[in-house]
Amino acid sequence: MSSYQALALSYDALTTDVGYRRRAEYLDRLLKKSRLPVHTVLDLACGTGTLTCLLAEMGYEMIGVDGSEDMLAQAQTKAMNVKGERPLFLHQTMPKLDLYGTVEAAVSCLDSINYLTDLRDLKRTLERLHLFIAPGGLLVFDVNSVEKMETLDGQVFLDEQEDVYCVWRASYSRRSRILTYGMDIFQRRGQMWQRSTEEHRERAWSVEELTEQLTAAGFTDIHVWGDLKHTPPAPGEQRLIFTAIRGLEPQTEKTQKRKRA
């Protein structure tokens, strides 16, 4: 079964400890400090749309993009209760992002960028973000740190809720820096339980790699913060937050030569 097909129905129940409200408030503070007045915000890999909807209720015009139709179906249902302008949801993968116009800011939360396990997909995603964020606009995303992903190797996690029981087993390859975790999801269906399996893969991107690719795509003023902090990450930080400004053009070799001339 593909990633998130079964998980979509139980995703919200299994992520009650995320602290979405606090994360949305943190993003709101960053957006209010942006160089551009922020009205329209892209939520890339928005999942079931919890953060998308919270930001919409804070007054932003939201566009949520995700590669899973099942997750977007949950997001659409959730958006029906949004107070204010409802978000627009689009079914697209990150490397094939294609908006109708530009946005003043883009966010991508909860290690979505780690799901880009191929360098070409990472490059393409950042290039597409550069294309659709207005010059001077803000990009914010987070990743699981390399240290966190290394410690997950061989771990088994259990999560039990009233109508869902989830077991996932993690395996990390230091050679490829790929974390693979298989999930067994048991969901209540009346008096019966239905079992589904999924496999998820994430790549551990280093700060240096992400900074290099952001620069190559044309982003400037790149900073790395601790999770939900406005200070640099502490040693062993589990989640890192990147902020960057969309420059005027990608830093291609041709551009760099022209600037040196």
C-alpha positions, 0 to 999 in steps of 0.5 A: 500500500502506498504511503498515507493511503491507510494512514490518512484516516488515522493521521490526526488521531496519531499526531495529537502530540504535535502541538499544531497551535504552537507551531502555527503561532511560531510560523505566524511570528516569522511571517509577520517579520517577513520583508514582504507583507504576507497575504498568500502563503503556500503550505507545501506537503500540507497533509491533512491540512491542520496547519493550513487551516490554523494559518487560514484562521489567522488571516492568511490566504492559504494554498495547501499542496500535497501528493496524497489524495487521501490526505487532501480528502481529509484536509478538504473536510477539515477546511469546511469548518474554517472561520474565514477564507477557506484554503485552496488545496491542490494535488501535486508532488513537491518537485512538480509544484505548479501554482497559478501565481506567486505567493509572499511566503511558503512553509513546509512542516513536520519533516516533509523535506526529508521525504525528498530522498533523491538529490534531483527532487530536492533541487527541483523542489527548491527551484519550483519554490524559488519560481513561485515565491515573490522576490523578497518572499520568505521560505520556512521549512523544517527537517529531522536532524541527522542525529535524530534519524541515526538514533531511530535505527532499530527502534520500534514504536507503538501508538494506541488510540481508541479506534486505531493501533499503530506499530512502526519499525525503523531502519536507518542506513548510514551509507545512504542516510535513508530511514525506512520505517514500516507501519502496521496500522490496525483500524476499527471497523465496527466490531472488526479490526482492519490491518494495513501496511505502509512503508515510508522513507526519509533522507537525512539531509545535512545543514551544509547540503540544504544550505548549498541547495538553497543557495544554488536555487537562488535563496539568500539570508539562510538561517538555521534555528532550533525547533520553535526557537529563534536561536541556533540549534543546540547540540543534538537538536531533533528538528531544525528550522530553516528560513530563507529569502527568495532572491532575484534569480537562481545562483547558476554558474552563468549568473555567478560568472556575470556577477563576478564580471 
